[in-house]
């Protein structure tokens, strides 16, 4: 059994806000839990998986096991690190790097001799930069991201042996389109895991899912039972006649 706790002060503040609107908190649902339930419902034969979301500057990982949220972790890094590394190595601005990866083909089959086109050096002198170098720099950083988040993350190392599926959401579509092969290779841990690329879950779908969870519950949810306090006399009679 796993427990997800909310800070007591945070809960009091939420309660105060809702009370001012004459509303009462019925349940507090973690967004990761709602997303996990959504993915589980969309993949009916799947109840254990990782979900990895990589934004520009932040990332998040959560682990679902047997249709229950088991673990989640946030990271203060994202896909911008890939762009920054390329910028430092080839000596071009991040804006130029984004233009290059937006227009050039960086598949794993790229030639060792293929160079970045001269049109990207309008504000600086032309230099021979191999596209393969850009691909290699990106691959090295993506491999490191996968290690920090999953394959060498001590918090989830025991879970990796139980799970074979990773749902991967890369917010930066440009980054994904250009280096998709690298993300799939390293987050699959050389094909040990199956990587499924997913898009952002819409707010509308999350709200529908939240509403269903609030009203109908979840198959793995522990149902709280409220037990009323008994007086001393009632407890004595209960002990005698039960």
C-alpha positions in Angstrom: 0.0 0.0 0.0 1.3 3.5 -0.9 0.3 6.8 0.6 0.4 10.3 -1.0 0.2 13.0 1.7 -0.6 16.7 1.4 1.0 19.4 3.6 -1.4 20.2 6.5 -1.0 24.0 6.0 -1.7 23.6 2.2 -4.9 21.7 3.0 -6.0 24.4 5.6 -5.4 27.1 3.0 -7.4 25.2 0.4 -10.2 24.7 2.9 -10.3 28.4 3.7 -10.5 29.4 0.1 -13.3 26.9 -0.6 -15.2 27.9 2.5 -15.3 31.5 1.4 -17.1 30.3 -1.7 -19.5 28.1 0.3 -17.8 25.0 -1.1 -16.6 21.9 0.7 -13.6 19.8 -0.3 -14.7 16.2 -1.0 -11.5 14.7 -2.3 -8.0 15.9 -3.1 -6.6 14.2 -6.2 -3.0 14.5 -7.4 -2.7 15.4 -11.0 -0.2 12.5 -11.6 -2.9 10.1 -10.2 -5.5 11.5 -12.6 -3.2 11.3 -15.5 -2.2 7.7 -14.6 -5.9 6.7 -14.4 -6.5 8.3 -17.8 -3.6 6.3 -19.4 -4.7 3.1 -17.7 -8.2 3.5 -19.0 -6.9 4.2 -22.5 -4.7 1.1 -22.4 -7.1 -1.5 -20.9 -4.5 -4.4 -20.6 -1.9 -2.2 -19.0 -1.8 -1.4 -15.3 1.9 -0.9 -14.6 4.0 1.8 -16.3 6.2 4.9 -16.1 5.1 8.2 -17.3 7.8 10.7 -18.1 7.0 14.4 -19.0 9.9 16.5 -20.3 9.2 20.2 -20.5 11.6 23.0 -21.6 13.1 23.6 -18.1 11.4 21.0 -15.9 10.5 17.4 -16.0 8.4 14.9 -14.1 8.3 11.2 -13.6 5.6 9.0 -12.0 5.2 5.3 -11.6 1.9 3.4 -11.7 1.9 -0.2 -10.4 -1.2 -2.4 -10.5 -3.4 0.6 -11.3 -2.1 2.6 -8.3 0.2 5.6 -8.1 3.3 4.3 -6.5 5.9 7.1 -6.8 6.5 10.5 -8.4 9.5 12.8 -8.7 10.1 16.3 -10.2 13.3 17.4 -11.8 14.7 20.9 -12.4 15.9 20.3 -16.0 14.3 19.7 -19.3 14.8 19.5 -23.1 16.5 23.0 -23.2 19.6 21.3 -22.0 19.9 19.5 -25.3 19.8 22.9 -27.2 22.2 24.5 -24.7 24.8 21.7 -25.2 24.6 21.9 -28.9 25.0 25.7 -28.8 28.1 25.4 -26.6 29.8 22.7 -28.6 29.3 24.3 -32.1 29.6 27.9 -31.0 26.3 29.2 -32.4 23.4 30.9 -30.6 20.5 28.9 -29.3 18.3 30.7 -31.8 20.5 29.5 -34.6 20.6 26.0 -33.3 16.8 25.9 -33.2 16.7 27.0 -36.8 19.1 24.3 -37.8 17.3 21.5 -36.2 14.0 22.8 -37.5 15.1 22.6 -41.1 17.7 19.9 -41.3 17.3 16.1 -41.2 19.0 14.5 -38.1 18.1 10.9 -38.5 20.4 8.2 -37.2 21.4 7.5 -40.8 23.0 10.9 -41.3 26.3 10.9 -43.2 29.5 11.6 -41.4 30.5 14.2 -44.0 27.2 16.1 -44.1 27.7 19.7 -43.1 25.4 22.4 -41.7 24.4 24.7 -44.6 26.0 28.1 -45.1 22.7 29.9 -44.8 22.8 29.6 -41.0 25.9 31.7 -40.7 24.5 35.0 -41.9 25.6 36.8 -38.7 29.0 35.1 -38.4 31.7 33.6 -40.5 31.0 30.2 -42.1 32.6 27.2 -40.4 32.4 23.6 -41.3 30.2 21.9 -38.7 29.2 18.3 -39.2 25.6 17.5 -38.6 26.7 14.2 -37.1 28.4 16.2 -34.3 25.1 17.9 -33.5 23.4 14.5 -33.4 26.1 13.0 -31.2 25.9 15.9 -28.7 22.1 15.6 -28.5 22.3 11.8 -28.0 24.8 12.2 -25.2 22.6 14.6 -23.3 19.4 12.6 -23.9 21.2 9.5 -22.6 22.1 11.4 -19.5 18.5 12.6 -19.0 17.3 9.0 -19.3 19.8 7.8 -16.7 19.0 10.6 -14.2 15.3 9.9 -14.5 15.0 6.1 -14.9 17.9 3.8 -15.5 20.2 5.1 -12.8 17.6 6.8 -10.6 18.0 5.1 -7.2 14.4 6.0 -6.3 13.0 3.8 -9.0 15.7 1.3 -9.7 13.6 -1.5 -8.1 10.5 -0.6 -10.2 12.4 -0.8 -13.5 12.5 -4.6 -13.3 8.8 -4.8 -12.9 7.8 -2.5 -15.7 8.2 -2.7 -19.4 6.4 0.4 -20.6 7.4 4.1 -20.6 4.9 6.7 -21.7 7.1 9.6 -22.9 5.8 13.1 -23.4 8.2 15.7 -24.9 6.6 19.1 -24.8 9.0 20.7 -27.3 7.8 19.3 -30.6 10.8 20.5 -32.4 13.1 18.7 -30.1 11.0 15.5 -30.4 10.8 15.6 -34.2 14.5 16.0 -34.5 15.8 13.6 -31.9 13.0 11.1 -31.6 15.2 8.1 -32.3 17.5 9.1 -29.5 14.7 9.5 -27.0 13.3 6.2 -27.9 16.7 4.4 -27.8 17.8 5.7 -24.4 14.5 5.8 -22.6 13.9 2.2 -23.7 17.2 1.3 -22.1 18.3 -0.3 -25.4 14.9 -1.8 -26.0 14.4 -3.3 -22.4 11.4 -0.9 -22.0 8.8 -0.2 -24.7 8.5 3.5 -25.2 5.2 5.0 -26.2 5.2 8.7 -27.2 2.1 10.6 -26.0 0.9 14.1 -26.4 -0.3 16.4 -23.6 -3.5 15.2 -22.0 -6.0 18.0 -22.6 -7.5 19.9 -19.7 -11.0 18.8 -20.8 -10.0 15.1 -20.6 -8.4 15.6 -17.2 -11.5 17.4 -15.9 -13.8 14.6 -17.2 -11.5 12.0 -15.6 -11.4 13.9 -12.3 -15.2 14.2 -12.3 -15.5 10.4 -12.8 -13.0 9.7 -10.0 -14.8 12.0 -7.6 -18.2 10.6 -8.2 -17.5 6.9 -8.9 -14.1 6.3 -7.3 -11.3 4.1 -8.7 -11.0 0.3 -8.7 -7.8 0.4 -6.6 -8.9 3.2 -4.3 -9.1 2.7 -0.5 -12.6 3.8 0.6 -12.5 5.9 3.9 -14.8 4.7 6.6 -16.1 7.2 9.1 -16.6 5.7 12.6 -18.6 7.8 15.0 -17.3 8.2 18.6 -19.2 6.3 21.2 -19.7 7.5 24.8 -18.2 5.6 27.7 -21.6 4.0 28.6 -22.2 3.0 25.1 -18.8 1.3 24.9 -19.5 -0.6 28.2 -22.9 -1.9 27.0 -21.3 -2.8 23.7 -18.6 -4.8 25.5 -21.2 -6.6 27.7 -23.8 -7.5 25.0 -21.7 -8.0 21.9 
